[in-house]
Amino acid sequence: MEQEPGQQHSAGGAVNMADIVVEDVESFVNIDLETNTETSDHGMSIISQALFQGAEDEGDSDDEDDEDDDDSGTDHYNCVRGGTQLQRCERQPGMQSTVPDTFQTSHLLFYERFKAYQDYMLGDCKPSEVKAFTADYLEKVLEPCDWLALWCTDVFDVLVEVQDLDLKDLKACVRLVLPLQCDTRGCDLSEDSMTALLEATQHRVPLQEVHAVYDASGDFDLTALALEHLRFFYKHIWRQWDEEDEDDDFDYFVRCVEPRLRLYYDMLEDRVPAGLVTEYQSLLESCSKCFNQFSALRSDLGSDSDSELDNVSMVEGLKLYEQLETLRRKLHIIENPLLRYVLGYRGNSRQQSVQSRGLRCTGVKVIHVVTASCSSHQLQSLLTDRLLPLSSSEDTQIQFHSDPVSAVDSCHQGDVVCILPGTYSVTSSICIPDSITVEGFGPPDDVVIEKKNKGDSFVESTGPEVKLSNIKFIQHDAIEGILCVRQGTVNMENCVLQCETTGVIVRTSACLSMKRCDLYGSKGAGVEIYPGSVCSLTGNGIHHCKDGILIKDFADVLDVMPSITMENNVIHNNEGYGVILVKPNNGETQRAEENHGTEGGASTEAGASTSGKKWAFSRQLSRNKETSCVSRAVEDLTELPVFVSITGNQFRRNGMGDYGTFYY
């Protein structure tokens, strides 16, 4: 008789709890996983019955179920009792190894990890309860003793036998399997040296470094999966400063685990710009370094000392704490999907762009003609209408290209790219670092540039004066926008922009003039306008996007207001607002600053008069850590100073209203 996945029997005959990631969501029933005084085996039985109720009753109809349930992931299996549900993690071909294989558990899907952490490992625990909840989860699913594992470090993998578990400290008590089976990296380890190493650790090693040896019986599937969840959590989710929050009364899964898990998979699946990934990793490193300095300074304070040195240390500690809070807030903005969308990031503007080529040393200007093939009539029209007028000077040359990317890449300042009718599929971004003109020879629906593969942006401009006209851009899977104006000026006229992910982005200090264009389909805003930019929108249609136009205010002292002109545009059928302004919640910010000043002053005063006490992690800003995000419709934004001119625009059928404000 077949059974649902995970209902395996260990060597001792006890039924193990199935990891929730191997079950279909529809089969779940609500159960209480809180620790009680019942025995582990009885608790395991209750959980197994709750998860897999009906598995026994449906044994006779498994032949029919086999036709319907053919998923190949870890969430649904069709395998006889006793067989493993996991794959073998084999060594790379050609790699010599003396140790046995382990289970392949590193390729779990987002929802598998999500359900494991939400329903079984963490539940609704607070940050201070994470370790206790984790230990309770592991107690239910790990084999308690007598199983083979690899102890894996950066330097070696060695075969050991797990003899006991110390779940309070998340460690395993192991003994070395003889004869020695060990793979090393950059060193030589003998049996004696490995024995000495284990004795130095009292034969206790971190569970995160333990990998269950592959076993086809299925008895150790749950153990392998539980160890994977533990490893992943402490490597990618947990931050060492999480449990320092004195504002501890919140759901850790909701506030921290879910957004970090989503960000991990967004980055894994190339849904986050590469620049933002780099910025996030840099922030994590800086935050860890700052926290370690803060912790070391805090622990060095004497318990009974009233010295001047301790007072100085406390002032330094407050400075480090303020720096730490700033870094944590930046991390929170990137981790939160909503804030990541409305606030974006400015990392790429500091990255090195494609270098400008400037003028040719010969002074020659080139007209780049893009066509895969053309008729004699098209060539005659091109010659008469464009090439001859543009080639009035003797020092003008004509070059032919088969695709727009190679044409733009060949341009120097002052060159013209003329694209003949056709559909051109490109696989890389079009980067424009010089003042050039790119124009379609014909109506935009006849001159189509389509980007099909993933990437940070489609068209990226940093040229001082760039002109785009009579082209239809079709975007697929770009992350940053169908057009990103990072620096300089772009004048775009009579273009069609068919977005799939995000629309036009005008970065700080950049300038966009967009006339008589049709933009639609963006899953973000049709046009995103950053502080300090200049944006002129005249006679455009912006429709069927998440929001029509999004104006960003970072509340940075260095930021200046954007300068926006909107005339005779039709903004309609957008899911959210026609125009939305993103700005800080000044009331909340002001209250936080007042609290900071009061409590910070009190802390300094107390430090001068009552130094000698170890300070706890400051809580003066933690009450404001959970960023408050509120959006509301407003009747009008036209009086705002960001608008140089706003006349003649039409708003129709925008889901949340013509104008709105998002407070963060």
Residue pairs with C-beta under 8 A, 6 or more apart in sequence:
1 56
1 59
1 60
1 62
1 81
2 59
2 62
2 78
2 79
2 80
2 81
3 52
3 55
3 56
3 59
3 81
4 18
4 23
4 27
4 51
4 52
4 55
4 77
5 18
5 22
5 23
5 74
5 75
5 76
5 77
5 79
5 85
6 16
6 17
6 18
6 19
6 22
6 23
6 51
6 52
6 85
6 221
6 222
7 15
7 16
7 18
7 48
7 52
7 55
7 81
8 15
8 16
8 81
8 82
8 217
8 218
8 219
8 221
8 222
9 15
9 16
9 81
9 82
9 219
10 16
10 143
10 219
10 220
11 146
11 219
14 41
14 44
15 44
15 45
15 48
16 44
16 48
16 141
16 143
16 219
16 222
16 223
17 44
17 47
17 48
17 51
17 120
17 140
17 141
17 222
18 47
18 48
18 51
18 52
18 222
19 116
19 120
19 141
19 221
19 222
19 225
19 226
19 229
20 28
20 51
20 115
20 116
20 119
20 120
21 74
21 75
21 108
21 109
21 111
21 112
21 113
21 115
21 116
21 225
21 229
22 74
22 75
22 76
22 77
22 85
22 112
22 225
23 51
23 52
23 75
23 76
24 75
24 76
25 111
25 115
27 51
27 52
27 54
28 51
28 119
29 50
29 51
29 53
31 46
31 47
31 50
31 51
33 47
33 119
33 120
33 123
33 136
33 137
34 123
35 136
36 43
40 139
40 140
43 140
44 140
47 140
58 65
62 78
65 78
66 78
69 76
69 78
70 78
73 109
73 112
74 85
74 86
74 108
74 109
74 112
74 225
75 109
75 111
75 112
77 85
79 85
79 218
81 218
82 217
82 218
83 216
83 217
83 218
84 103
84 214
84 215
84 216
84 217
84 218
84 221
85 218
85 221
86 103
86 104
86 105
86 221
86 224
86 225
87 103
87 104
88 101
88 102
88 103
88 104
88 214
89 101
89 102
89 103
89 104
89 105
89 106
89 214
90 101
91 97
91 101
97 183
98 181
98 182
98 183
99 150
99 157
99 158
99 159
99 181
99 182
99 183
100 148
100 150
100 159
100 181
100 213
100 214
101 213
101 214
102 150
102 211
102 212
102 213
102 214
102 224
103 211
103 212
103 214
103 220
103 221
103 224
103 225
103 228
105 224
105 225
105 227
105 228
106 228
108 228
108 232
110 261
110 262
110 265
113 229
113 232
113 261
114 258
114 261
116 225
116 229
117 229
117 233
117 237
117 253
117 257
117 261
118 253
118 257
118 258
120 137
121 133
121 134
121 137
121 229
121 233
122 130
122 133
122 134
122 252
122 253
122 257
123 133
123 253
124 251
124 253
125 132
125 133
125 251
125 252
125 253
126 248
126 249
126 250
126 251
126 252
127 242
127 243
127 245
127 248
127 250
127 252
127 256
128 243
128 248
129 252
130 238
130 242
130 243
130 252
131 170
134 170
134 230
134 233
135 167
135 168
135 170
137 226
138 165
138 167
138 170
138 207
138 226
138 230
139 165
139 167
141 222
141 223
141 225
141 226
142 165
142 167
142 222
142 223
142 226
142 227
143 162
143 219
143 220
143 223
144 164
144 165
145 162
145 163
145 164
145 165
146 161
146 162
146 163
147 161
147 162
147 212
147 213
147 220
147 223
148 159
148 160
148 161
148 162
148 177
148 212
148 213
149 159
149 160
149 161
149 162
149 172
149 174
149 210
149 211
149 212
149 213
150 157
150 158
150 159
150 160
150 210
150 211
150 213
151 157
151 158
151 159
151 160
151 174
151 205
151 209
151 210
152 209
152 210
152 211
153 209
154 185
155 184
155 185
155 186
155 187
156 182
156 183
156 184
156 185
156 187
156 189
157 182
157 183
158 176
158 180
158 181
158 182
158 183
158 189
158 194
159 176
159 177
159 180
159 181
159 182
159 213
160 174
160 175
160 176
160 177
160 205
161 174
161 175
161 177
162 172
162 173
162 174
162 210
163 173
163 174
163 175
163 203
164 172
164 173
165 171
165 172
165 173
165 207
166 172
166 173
166 204
169 204
170 206
170 207
170 208
170 230
171 204
171 205
171 206
171 207
172 204
172 205
172 206
172 207
172 210
173 203
173 204
174 198
174 203
174 204
174 205
174 210
175 198
175 203
176 191
176 194
176 195
176 198
178 191
179 191
180 190
180 191
180 194
182 189
182 194
189 197
198 205
207 227
207 230
208 227
208 230
208 231
208 234
208 235
210 227
211 224
211 227
212 220
212 223
212 224
212 227
213 220
236 260
236 261
236 264
237 256
237 257
237 260
237 261
237 264
239 256
239 287
240 288
240 291
241 287
241 291
241 324
241 328
241 617
242 252
242 256
244 617
245 617
245 619
245 622
245 625
246 616
246 617
246 619
246 622
247 619
247 622
247 623
247 625
250 626
255 626
259 335
259 336
259 337
260 335
262 337
263 272
263 280
263 334
263 335
263 337
266 272
266 337
267 277
267 280
270 454
270 477
270 479
271 479
272 280
272 340
272 479
273 345
273 347
273 348
273 456
273 457
273 479
273 480
274 456
275 345
275 347
275 348
275 351
275 456
276 334
276 340
276 345
276 347
276 348
278 347
279 334
279 345
279 347
280 331
280 334
283 327
283 330
283 331
283 334
284 331
286 327
287 324
287 327
287 328
287 331
290 320
290 323
290 324
290 327
291 324
293 320
294 317
294 320
294 321
294 324
297 313
297 316
297 317
297 320
298 317
298 614
298 615
298 617
299 614
300 313
301 310
301 313
301 314
301 611
301 612
301 614
301 615
302 310
302 612
303 612
303 613
303 614
304 612
305 611
305 612
306 611
306 612
307 611
310 607
310 611
310 612
311 607
311 608
311 611
314 603
314 604
314 607
314 611
314 615
315 604
315 607
317 615
318 600
318 603
318 604
318 618
321 617
321 618
325 621
325 625
328 625
329 625
329 627
332 339
332 625
332 627
333 339
333 340
333 343
333 627
334 340
334 345
336 627
338 629
339 627
339 629
339 664
341 524
342 550
342 552
342 582
342 662
342 664
343 552
343 554
343 582
343 664
344 505
344 528
344 530
344 552
346 507
346 508
346 530
348 456
348 480
348 486
349 486
349 487
349 507
349 508
353 431
353 433
353 460
353 462
353 486
353 487
354 431
354 433
354 462
355 433
356 413
356 433
356 434
356 462
356 463
357 411
357 412
357 413
357 433
357 434
358 412
358 413
358 434
359 412
359 413
359 414
360 366
360 412
362 395
363 395
364 395
364 396
364 397
365 393
365 395
365 396
365 397
365 412
365 414
365 415
365 416
366 396
366 397
366 398
366 399
366 410
366 411
366 412
366 415
366 416
367 386
367 387
367 390
367 391
367 396
367 397
367 398
367 399
367 415
367 416
367 418
368 399
368 400
368 401
368 407
368 408
368 410
368 411
368 415
368 416
368 417
368 418
369 382
369 387
369 398
369 399
369 400
369 401
369 418
369 420
370 400
370 401
370 402
370 403
370 404
370 407
370 417
370 418
370 419
370 420
370 424
371 378
371 400
371 402
371 419
371 420
371 422
372 402
372 422
372 424
374 382
374 420
378 420
378 421
382 418
382 420
382 441
385 441
386 418
386 441
387 398
387 418
390 396
390 416
391 398
399 407
399 410
401 407
401 410
403 424
403 426
404 417
404 419
404 424
404 426
404 430
404 438
404 449
405 426
405 428
405 430
407 417
407 419
408 417
408 430
408 431
408 432
408 436
408 438
409 431
411 417
411 432
411 434
411 436
412 434
413 434
413 435
413 436
414 434
414 435
414 436
415 434
415 436
415 437
416 436
416 437
416 438
416 439
417 436
417 437
417 438
417 439
418 439
418 441
419 438
419 439
419 440
419 441
419 447
419 449
419 471
420 441
420 442
420 447
421 440
421 441
421 442
421 446
421 447
422 446
422 447
422 448
423 448
423 450
424 448
424 449
424 450
425 450
425 451
425 452
426 449
426 450
426 451
426 452
427 451
427 452
427 453
428 455
429 451
429 455
429 456
429 457
429 458
429 459
429 460
430 449
430 458
430 459
430 460
431 460
431 461
431 462
432 438
432 459
432 460
432 461
432 462
432 463
432 466
433 462
433 463
434 463
434 464
435 463
435 464
435 465
435 466
435 488
436 463
436 466
436 467
437 466
437 467
437 469
438 466
438 467
438 468
438 469
438 471
439 467
439 468
439 469
439 470
439 471
440 446
440 447
440 469
440 470
440 471
440 472
441 447
441 470
442 470
443 470
444 470
444 471
444 472
444 494
444 495
444 496
445 472
445 496
447 470
447 471
447 472
448 471
448 472
448 474
449 471
449 472
449 473
449 474
450 473
450 474
450 476
451 458
451 473
451 474
451 475
451 476
451 477
451 478
452 476
452 477
453 476
453 477
454 477
454 478
454 479
455 477
455 478
455 479
456 478
456 479
456 480
457 478
457 479
457 480
457 481
457 483
457 484
458 473
458 475
458 478
458 481
458 482
458 483
459 468
459 473
459 482
459 483
459 484
460 483
460 484
460 486
461 483
461 484
461 485
461 486
461 487
461 488
461 490
462 486
462 487
462 488
463 488
463 489
463 490
464 488
464 489
465 488
465 489
465 491
466 488
466 489
466 490
466 491
467 490
467 491
467 492
467 493
468 483
468 490
468 491
468 492
468 493
468 495
469 492
469 493
469 494
469 495
470 493
470 494
470 495
471 495
471 496
472 495
472 496
472 497
472 498
473 482
473 483
473 495
473 496
473 497
473 498
474 498
475 482
475 497
475 498
475 499
475 500
475 501
476 500
477 500
477 501
478 500
478 501
478 502
479 501
479 502
480 502
480 505
481 502
481 503
481 504
481 505
481 528
482 497
482 498
482 499
482 502
482 503
482 504
482 522
483 490
483 492
483 497
483 503
483 504
483 505
484 504
484 505
484 507
485 504
485 505
485 506
485 507
485 510
485 511
485 512
485 533
486 507
486 510
487 507
487 509
487 510
488 510
488 511
489 510
489 511
489 512
489 513
490 510
490 511
490 512
490 513
491 513
491 515
492 512
492 513
492 514
492 515
492 517
493 514
493 515
493 516
493 517
494 515
494 516
494 517
495 517
495 518
496 517
496 518
496 519
497 503
497 504
497 517
497 518
497 519
497 520
498 520
498 521
499 519
499 520
499 521
499 522
499 523
499 526
499 545
500 521
500 522
500 523
501 522
501 523
501 524
502 522
502 523
502 524
502 525
502 528
503 519
503 522
503 524
503 525
503 526
503 527
503 528
503 545
504 512
504 514
504 519
504 526
504 527
504 528
505 527
505 528
505 530
506 512
506 527
506 528
506 529
506 530
506 533
506 534
506 535
506 562
507 530
507 533
508 530
508 531
508 532
508 533
508 559
509 532
509 533
510 530
510 533
510 534
511 533
511 534
511 535
512 533
512 534
512 535
512 536
513 536
513 538
514 527
514 535
514 536
514 537
514 538
514 540
515 538
515 539
515 540
516 538
516 539
516 540
517 540
517 541
518 540
518 541
519 526
519 527
519 540
519 541
519 542
519 543
519 545
520 526
520 541
520 542
520 543
520 544
520 545
521 544
521 545
522 545
522 546
523 545
523 546
524 545
524 546
524 547
524 550
525 545
525 546
525 547
525 548
525 549
525 550
525 580
526 542
526 543
526 545
526 547
526 548
526 549
526 574
527 535
527 537
527 542
527 548
527 549
527 550
528 550
528 552
529 535
529 549
529 550
529 551
529 552
529 562
529 564
530 552
530 562
531 552
531 553
531 554
531 556
531 559
531 560
531 561
531 562
532 559
532 560
532 561
532 562
533 562
533 563
534 562
534 563
534 564
535 562
535 563
535 564
535 565
536 564
536 565
537 549
537 564
537 565
537 566
537 567
537 569
538 565
538 566
538 567
538 568
538 569
539 567
539 568
539 569
540 569
540 570
541 569
541 570
541 571
541 572
542 548
542 549
542 569
542 570
542 571
542 572
542 574
543 570
543 571
543 572
543 573
543 574
544 573
544 574
545 574
545 575
546 574
546 575
546 576
547 574
547 575
547 576
547 577
547 578
547 579
547 580
548 571
548 574
548 577
548 578
548 579
548 580
548 654
549 566
549 571
549 578
549 579
549 580
550 579
550 580
550 582
551 562
551 564
551 579
551 580
551 581
551 582
551 642
552 582
553 559
553 561
553 581
553 582
553 583
553 584
554 584
555 583
555 584
555 589
561 641
561 642
562 642
563 642
563 644
564 642
564 643
564 644
564 646
565 643
565 644
565 645
565 646
566 579
566 643
566 645
566 646
566 647
566 649
567 645
567 646
567 647
567 648
567 649
568 647
568 648
568 649
569 649
569 650
570 649
570 650
570 652
571 578
571 579
571 649
571 650
571 651
571 652
571 654
571 658
572 578
572 650
572 651
572 652
572 653
572 654
573 652
573 653
573 654
574 654
574 655
575 655
575 656
576 654
576 655
576 656
576 660
577 633
577 654
577 655
577 656
577 657
577 658
577 659
577 660
578 651
578 654
578 657
578 658
578 659
579 637
579 658
579 659
579 660
580 631
580 659
580 660
580 661
580 662
581 637
581 640
581 642
581 659
581 660
581 661
581 662
582 661
582 662
582 664
583 661
583 662
583 663
583 664
584 663
584 664
585 628
585 630
585 663
585 664
588 624
588 628
591 624
592 621
592 623
592 624
595 620
595 621
595 623
595 624
596 620
596 621
599 618
599 620
600 620
603 615
603 618
603 620
607 615
627 664
628 663
628 664
629 662
629 663
629 664
630 662
630 663
631 656
631 660
631 661
631 662
631 663
632 660
632 661
632 663
633 656
633 657
633 659
633 660
634 657
634 659
634 660
634 661
635 659
636 659
637 643
637 659
637 661
638 646
651 658
